[in-house]
Amino acid sequence: MDKQTSILILGAGTFGLSTAYHLAKAGYTNVTVLEKSPTFPPELSAGNDLNKILRAEYEDPFYAELALEAMAAWKSPLFAPYYHETGYLLCNSAAAPEKSKKSLQKSLESIRQHPAFRGKITAVNTREDIRKVAPAFTGPMQWKGYFNSFAGYAHAADALTAVYSACIALGVTIHLGSAVQALTYSGDTCTGAKTTSGKQYDAAVTVLALGASLGSVLPEIKTQVVAKGSPVAHIQLTAAEAAQLRGIPVTYARDLGFFFEPDPRTNLLKICPSMAGYTNCDTPSGLSLPPDDNAFIPARDEAMVRRLMRETLPALADRPLVGRRVCWCADTADSEYVIDFVPEKRGLVVVTGDSAHAFKMLPTVGGWVKDLVEKGQQDSARWRWKEGSDAARADISWRVGKTTDFKEVEAEMRRDPELIRAKL
């Protein structure tokens, strides 16, 4: 391709923005991004969040190496302001199932002997071990695992906004409020996309980076990618309470959930319960797709949040929850990404399968997409189109519990009080 080739990217989340950034940085001058959300960061993007974990632990050493490359890039000038190396406390509670214990052990083995982690890993076997790395925690925490000082988190929405600004500065055209109605074709060649407003955008290469909403535009993806939602909630702290928790490590009990240090601007403590994910298959296509309304979490997950707080910060266990919502990602059966040309279509690329472990790759994933577009084929079998796989039925080794569809828990939905009043 020459540098003037027209490239259309659908979706301005983690995958889409990173792709636009890497293409523009490489000198491509005709890059356009369409984003459904009228505001930025996009409303449904998984990256539109207070924070995301940055760590290199993986059951698969292949991804551990990619995460290390990404973490190095997080220390570059564009990304460094948003990376906080607070450390990572990864454990299981006393009641954890065997599956959770095995997953933690595999993650530890992927980094235990790696030179990058020499002197960075500390075993956690007693309450006193936890007190050494997180003295602010007052709960019983009969946990076992380890503390990794070479890890932390990113201010996610802020990082996305920085990449957005960098893309604009590099000449990328980004249209917000431009929802895609359909892809357009000439024979088997994708020629671009048409928006719901009726506007046509033509391109030599179209890149689908639509996250959990991909199936609405590309039904050919079928069961190889399934939209899964994970609950998120917050506790509003006072300035004094937030100050006491400043600098705590990202804390993750694999069988209970995880949380971060309070957000410095809002004093919100973000907490995510551990679970296998929700699907939303009650759609015209039968595919799991994110609903328009995501401002709730099921009661069972609220109970898990409070259990996690009782283990760690019991004074907060009964506090009101705010900012309830469901964060959506696109799962594959093996948690591998799909970065490939769509079979039997020309000029159409898909980048998906974030599987709840993509945001850390924000600085690097776009480079992989750029390489694919330039080569014209996917050399890595890991990231090829996964015809025939069934992500909805897969028992994913690192996810605790069983996937549940929303229709099974619709009577449990809990909203913030002000949202309930607004609906009334």
C-alpha positions as CSV (number, residue, x, y, z in Angstrom):
1,M,0.0,0.0,0.0
2,D,1.1,3.6,-0.5
3,K,0.7,6.1,2.3
4,Q,-2.3,7.7,0.6
5,T,-4.4,4.6,0.7
6,S,-7.8,5.4,2.2
7,I,-8.4,3.5,5.5
8,L,-11.7,3.5,7.3
9,I,-11.8,2.4,11.0
10,L,-15.1,1.6,12.6
11,G,-14.9,2.2,16.4
12,A,-12.9,4.6,18.5
13,G,-12.2,2.4,21.5
14,T,-8.9,0.7,22.5
15,F,-8.4,-1.2,19.2
16,G,-9.7,1.4,16.8
17,L,-7.8,4.4,18.3
18,S,-4.6,2.5,18.7
19,T,-4.8,1.4,15.0
20,A,-5.5,4.9,13.8
21,Y,-2.5,6.2,15.9
22,H,-0.1,3.6,14.6
23,L,-1.1,4.1,11.0
24,A,-0.9,7.9,11.2
25,K,2.5,7.7,13.0
26,A,3.7,5.5,10.1
27,G,2.8,8.2,7.6
28,Y,-0.6,7.2,6.4
29,T,-2.4,10.3,5.5
30,N,-6.0,9.2,4.7
31,V,-7.2,7.6,7.9
32,T,-10.8,8.1,9.0
33,V,-12.5,6.8,12.2
34,L,-16.3,6.5,12.6
35,E,-17.6,6.3,16.2
36,K,-21.2,5.7,17.2
37,S,-21.0,7.7,20.5
38,P,-21.6,11.4,20.2
39,T,-19.1,12.0,23.1
40,F,-15.6,10.9,23.8
41,P,-14.5,8.5,25.3
42,P,-17.2,6.4,23.7
43,E,-20.0,5.5,26.0
44,L,-19.8,1.7,25.4
45,S,-16.1,1.3,25.1
46,A,-14.6,-0.9,27.7
47,G,-11.7,1.5,27.8
48,N,-14.0,4.4,29.0
49,D,-13.3,3.6,32.6
50,L,-11.5,5.1,35.6
51,N,-8.7,2.5,35.5
52,K,-7.5,-0.8,34.1
53,I,-5.0,-3.3,35.4
54,L,-1.5,-3.2,33.8
55,R,0.3,-6.5,34.5
56,A,2.2,-9.2,32.6
57,E,0.9,-12.3,34.4
58,Y,-0.7,-14.7,31.9
59,E,-1.3,-18.4,31.9
60,D,0.3,-18.2,28.4
61,P,3.9,-16.9,28.3
62,F,3.2,-15.6,24.7
63,Y,0.9,-12.9,26.1
64,A,3.2,-12.3,29.1
65,E,5.9,-11.1,26.6
66,L,3.4,-9.0,24.7
67,A,2.3,-7.4,28.0
68,L,5.9,-6.6,28.9
69,E,6.4,-4.8,25.5
70,A,3.2,-2.9,26.2
71,M,4.3,-1.9,29.7
72,A,7.5,-0.6,28.3
73,A,5.5,1.5,25.9
74,W,3.4,2.8,28.8
75,K,6.5,4.5,30.0
76,S,6.9,6.5,26.8
77,P,6.0,10.2,26.8
78,L,2.4,9.9,25.4
79,F,1.4,7.2,27.9
80,A,3.5,7.7,31.0
81,P,1.3,10.3,32.6
82,Y,-1.5,7.7,32.9
83,Y,0.5,4.7,34.2
84,H,0.8,4.2,38.0
85,E,3.1,1.4,39.2
86,T,1.4,0.7,42.5
87,G,2.1,-3.0,42.4
88,Y,-0.3,-6.0,42.1
89,L,-1.6,-8.1,44.9
90,L,-2.9,-11.3,43.4
91,C,-4.3,-14.0,45.7
92,N,-7.1,-16.4,46.4
93,S,-9.3,-16.3,49.5
94,A,-9.5,-19.3,51.8
95,A,-12.7,-20.4,50.1
96,A,-11.4,-20.2,46.5
97,P,-12.2,-23.1,44.1
98,E,-9.5,-25.2,42.7
99,K,-9.9,-23.7,39.2
100,S,-9.1,-20.2,40.6
101,K,-6.0,-21.6,42.4
102,K,-4.7,-23.3,39.2
103,S,-5.2,-20.1,37.2
104,L,-3.2,-18.1,39.7
105,Q,-0.4,-20.6,39.7
106,K,-0.1,-20.6,35.9
107,S,0.0,-16.8,35.9
108,L,2.8,-16.8,38.5
109,E,4.8,-19.4,36.5
110,S,4.7,-17.2,33.4
111,I,6.8,-14.5,35.2
112,R,8.5,-16.2,38.2
113,Q,11.7,-16.9,36.3
114,H,11.6,-14.0,33.9
115,P,14.5,-11.6,34.2
116,A,12.2,-8.6,34.2
117,F,10.7,-9.8,37.5
118,R,13.9,-10.5,39.4
119,G,13.4,-9.2,42.9
120,K,9.8,-8.1,42.0
121,I,7.8,-11.1,43.3
122,T,7.0,-11.6,47.0
123,A,5.1,-14.6,48.3
124,V,1.9,-14.0,50.3
125,N,1.0,-16.8,52.7
126,T,0.0,-15.0,55.9
127,R,-2.0,-11.9,57.0
128,E,1.4,-10.3,58.0
129,D,2.6,-10.7,54.4
130,I,-0.3,-8.7,53.2
131,R,0.2,-6.1,55.9
132,K,3.7,-5.5,54.6
133,V,2.5,-4.5,51.1
134,A,-0.9,-3.0,52.0
135,P,-0.9,-1.7,55.6
136,A,-4.1,0.2,55.0
137,F,-6.1,-3.0,54.8
138,T,-7.9,-3.8,58.0
139,G,-9.9,-7.0,57.1
140,P,-9.0,-10.6,58.0
141,M,-7.7,-11.5,54.5
142,Q,-6.7,-15.1,55.0
143,W,-5.4,-15.1,51.4
144,K,-2.6,-16.8,49.6
145,G,-0.8,-15.7,46.5
146,Y,1.9,-13.1,45.8
147,F,2.7,-9.4,45.4
148,N,4.2,-8.2,42.1
149,S,5.8,-4.7,42.4
150,F,6.3,-4.5,38.6
151,A,2.6,-3.8,37.8
152,G,-0.1,-1.3,38.5
153,Y,-2.9,0.4,36.6
154,A,-3.7,3.0,33.9
155,H,-6.1,5.9,34.1
156,A,-8.1,4.4,31.2
157,A,-10.4,7.1,29.9
158,D,-7.6,9.7,30.3
159,A,-5.2,7.5,28.3
160,L,-7.8,7.1,25.5
161,T,-8.3,10.8,25.4
162,A,-4.6,11.4,25.0
163,V,-4.4,9.0,22.1
164,Y,-7.5,10.7,20.5
165,S,-5.7,14.0,20.7
166,A,-2.5,12.5,19.3
167,C,-4.5,11.1,16.4
168,I,-6.0,14.5,15.6
169,A,-2.6,16.1,15.7
170,L,-1.3,13.4,13.2
171,G,-4.1,14.2,10.8
172,V,-6.6,11.4,11.5
173,T,-10.2,12.4,10.8
174,I,-12.6,11.2,13.6
175,H,-16.4,11.5,13.3
176,L,-18.3,11.1,16.5
177,G,-22.0,10.4,16.5
178,S,-21.6,8.3,13.3
179,A,-23.2,5.0,13.9
180,V,-22.6,2.4,11.1
181,Q,-25.8,0.9,9.6
182,A,-24.0,-1.5,7.2
183,L,-20.9,-2.3,5.4
184,T,-21.0,-1.7,1.6
185,Y,-19.6,-4.0,-1.1
186,S,-18.8,-4.2,-4.7
187,G,-18.9,-8.0,-5.3
188,D,-16.8,-9.5,-2.6
189,T,-14.8,-6.3,-2.0
190,C,-15.7,-4.1,1.0
191,T,-15.9,-0.6,-0.2
192,G,-16.6,1.1,3.1
193,A,-19.6,1.7,5.3
194,K,-22.9,3.6,5.4
195,T,-24.0,5.3,8.5
196,T,-27.6,5.5,10.0
197,S,-27.8,9.0,8.8
198,G,-27.3,7.8,5.2
199,K,-23.8,9.0,4.6
200,Q,-21.4,6.8,2.7
201,Y,-17.7,6.5,3.6
202,D,-15.6,4.8,0.9
203,A,-12.3,3.2,1.6
204,A,-9.8,0.8,0.1
205,V,-9.4,-0.9,3.5
206,T,-12.1,-1.0,6.3
207,V,-11.1,-2.1,9.8
208,L,-13.8,-3.3,12.1
209,A,-12.9,-2.4,15.7
210,L,-16.4,-2.4,17.2
211,G,-15.7,-4.3,20.4
212,A,-18.7,-6.1,21.9
213,S,-21.0,-4.7,19.2
214,L,-19.2,-6.3,16.3
215,G,-21.9,-8.9,15.6
216,S,-24.4,-6.2,14.8
217,V,-22.3,-5.2,11.7
218,L,-20.6,-8.5,11.0
219,P,-23.0,-11.4,11.6
220,E,-20.4,-13.7,9.9
221,I,-18.5,-13.6,13.2
222,K,-21.3,-15.9,14.6
223,T,-20.2,-17.7,17.7
224,Q,-16.4,-17.2,17.5
225,V,-16.8,-14.0,19.4
226,V,-19.4,-13.4,22.1
227,A,-20.3,-10.1,23.9
228,K,-19.8,-10.5,27.6
229,G,-20.6,-8.0,30.3
230,S,-18.8,-7.6,33.7
231,P,-20.3,-5.6,36.6
232,V,-18.6,-2.5,37.9
233,A,-19.5,-0.5,41.0
234,H,-17.9,2.3,43.1
235,I,-17.9,3.6,46.6
236,Q,-17.7,7.4,47.1
237,L,-15.0,8.2,49.7
238,T,-14.3,11.4,51.5
239,A,-11.0,13.2,50.8
240,A,-9.6,11.9,54.1
241,E,-10.6,8.3,53.4
242,A,-9.1,8.5,49.9
243,A,-5.9,9.8,51.3
244,Q,-5.6,6.8,53.6
245,L,-5.8,4.4,50.6
246,R,-3.6,6.4,48.3
247,G,-0.9,4.1,46.8
248,I,-2.5,0.7,47.7
249,P,-1.7,-2.0,45.2
250,V,-4.2,-3.2,42.6
251,T,-5.8,-5.9,44.8
252,Y,-7.3,-9.0,43.2
253,A,-8.7,-12.0,45.0
254,R,-9.3,-14.2,42.0
255,D,-12.5,-15.7,43.4
256,L,-13.9,-12.5,44.9
257,G,-13.0,-9.5,42.7
258,F,-10.6,-6.6,42.5
259,F,-10.2,-2.9,43.2
260,F,-7.8,0.0,42.8
261,E,-6.6,3.0,44.8
262,P,-9.2,5.7,44.8
263,D,-9.4,8.0,41.8
264,P,-7.5,11.2,42.7
265,R,-10.1,13.6,41.2
266,T,-13.3,12.0,42.3
267,N,-12.3,9.9,45.3
268,L,-14.2,7.0,43.9
269,L,-13.1,3.5,44.8
270,K,-13.8,1.2,41.8
271,I,-14.6,-2.4,42.6
272,C,-15.3,-5.3,40.2
273,P,-16.7,-8.6,41.4
274,S,-15.2,-11.8,40.1
275,M,-17.5,-13.8,37.8
276,A,-17.6,-15.5,34.4
277,G,-19.5,-12.7,32.6
278,Y,-23.0,-12.1,31.4
279,T,-24.4,-12.5,27.9
280,N,-27.4,-10.6,26.4
281,C,-28.8,-13.0,23.8
282,D,-32.3,-11.7,23.8
283,T,-31.7,-9.8,20.5
284,P,-33.3,-10.1,17.0
285,S,-30.2,-11.8,15.7
286,G,-29.9,-14.2,18.6
287,L,-26.3,-13.0,19.1
288,S,-25.2,-11.6,22.5
289,L,-24.9,-7.8,22.0
290,P,-24.7,-5.0,24.6
291,P,-28.1,-3.5,25.4
292,D,-28.6,0.3,25.2
293,D,-29.1,0.5,28.9
294,N,-26.1,-0.7,31.0
295,A,-26.5,1.3,34.2
296,F,-27.2,-1.6,36.6
297,I,-25.6,-4.7,38.1
298,P,-27.3,-7.8,39.4
299,A,-27.8,-8.2,43.2
300,R,-25.6,-11.2,43.4
301,D,-22.7,-9.1,42.2
302,E,-23.4,-6.4,44.8
303,A,-23.2,-9.1,47.4
304,M,-19.8,-10.2,46.0
305,V,-18.6,-6.6,46.2
306,R,-19.6,-6.3,49.8
307,R,-17.9,-9.7,50.6
308,L,-14.7,-8.4,49.1
309,M,-14.9,-5.2,51.1
310,R,-15.5,-7.2,54.3
311,E,-12.3,-9.2,53.6
312,T,-10.2,-6.1,52.9
313,L,-11.8,-2.8,54.1
314,P,-14.7,-3.8,56.4
315,A,-15.5,-0.2,57.3
316,L,-16.6,0.3,53.7
317,A,-18.6,-3.0,53.3
318,D,-22.0,-1.5,53.9
319,R,-21.5,1.8,52.1
320,P,-23.9,2.8,49.3
321,L,-22.7,1.7,45.8
322,V,-22.7,4.3,43.0
323,G,-21.8,4.3,39.4
324,R,-23.2,0.8,38.8
325,R,-22.8,-0.3,35.3
326,V,-21.9,-3.3,33.0
327,C,-18.6,-3.1,31.1
328,W,-18.7,-5.1,27.8
329,C,-16.0,-6.9,26.0
330,A,-15.8,-9.5,23.1
331,D,-14.7,-12.9,24.3
332,T,-13.2,-15.7,22.2
333,A,-13.3,-19.3,23.2
334,D,-9.5,-19.4,23.9
335,S,-9.1,-15.7,25.0
336,E,-6.9,-15.1,21.8
337,Y,-7.4,-12.0,19.8
338,V,-8.8,-12.1,16.2
339,I,-6.7,-9.8,14.0
340,D,-7.3,-10.9,10.4
341,F,-8.9,-10.3,7.1
342,V,-12.5,-11.5,6.9
343,P,-12.5,-14.7,4.8
344,E,-14.0,-14.4,1.3
345,K,-14.0,-10.6,1.6
346,R,-11.5,-8.2,0.2
347,G,-10.4,-5.0,1.9
348,L,-12.1,-6.0,5.2
349,V,-10.1,-6.4,8.4
350,V,-11.4,-7.4,11.9
351,V,-9.7,-6.7,15.2
352,T,-11.6,-8.2,18.1
353,G,-11.6,-10.7,20.9
354,D,-10.3,-8.4,23.6
355,S,-11.5,-11.0,26.1
356,A,-11.1,-8.6,29.0
357,H,-7.3,-8.4,28.6
358,A,-6.8,-5.8,25.8
359,F,-6.6,-2.3,27.4
360,K,-3.0,-2.9,28.6
361,M,-2.1,-3.3,24.9
362,L,-3.4,0.2,24.0
363,P,0.1,1.5,23.1
364,T,1.0,-1.5,20.9
365,V,-2.1,-3.3,19.4
366,G,-2.5,-0.8,16.6
367,G,1.0,-1.7,15.4
368,W,-0.1,-5.3,15.0
369,V,-3.1,-4.2,12.9
370,K,-0.9,-1.9,10.8
371,D,1.5,-4.8,10.1
372,L,-1.5,-7.0,9.0
373,V,-2.8,-4.4,6.6
374,E,0.6,-3.9,5.1
375,K,1.4,-7.7,4.7
376,G,-2.1,-8.6,3.5
377,Q,-2.3,-11.8,5.6
378,Q,-2.1,-12.9,9.2
379,D,1.1,-14.9,9.8
380,S,0.2,-15.9,13.4
381,A,-2.2,-18.8,13.6
382,R,-3.2,-17.5,17.1
383,W,-4.8,-14.4,15.6
384,R,-6.5,-15.8,12.5
385,W,-10.3,-16.0,11.9
386,K,-11.7,-18.7,14.2
387,E,-14.4,-20.3,12.1
388,G,-16.5,-22.9,14.1
389,S,-15.4,-22.0,17.6
390,D,-18.1,-21.4,20.2
391,A,-17.1,-18.6,22.7
392,A,-20.4,-18.7,24.5
393,R,-20.0,-22.3,25.6
394,A,-16.3,-22.3,26.3
395,D,-15.1,-22.9,29.9
396,I,-12.4,-20.2,30.1
397,S,-9.7,-21.2,32.5
398,W,-9.2,-17.9,34.1
399,R,-12.9,-16.9,34.5
400,V,-14.4,-18.0,37.8
401,G,-18.0,-19.4,37.7
402,K,-20.3,-20.0,34.8
403,T,-21.5,-17.5,32.1
404,T,-25.1,-16.3,32.8
405,D,-27.5,-14.6,30.4
406,F,-29.3,-11.4,31.6
407,K,-32.7,-13.0,31.2
408,E,-31.8,-15.3,34.1
409,V,-31.1,-12.4,36.5
410,E,-33.5,-9.7,35.2
411,A,-35.3,-9.6,38.5
412,E,-32.1,-8.9,40.4
413,M,-31.0,-5.7,38.6
414,R,-29.9,-2.9,40.9
415,R,-29.5,0.7,39.9
416,D,-28.2,3.9,41.5
417,P,-31.1,5.7,43.4
418,E,-31.0,8.7,41.1
419,L,-31.4,6.5,38.0
420,I,-34.4,4.8,39.6
421,R,-36.0,8.2,40.3
422,A,-35.3,9.3,36.8
423,K,-37.1,6.2,35.4
424,L,-40.1,6.9,37.6
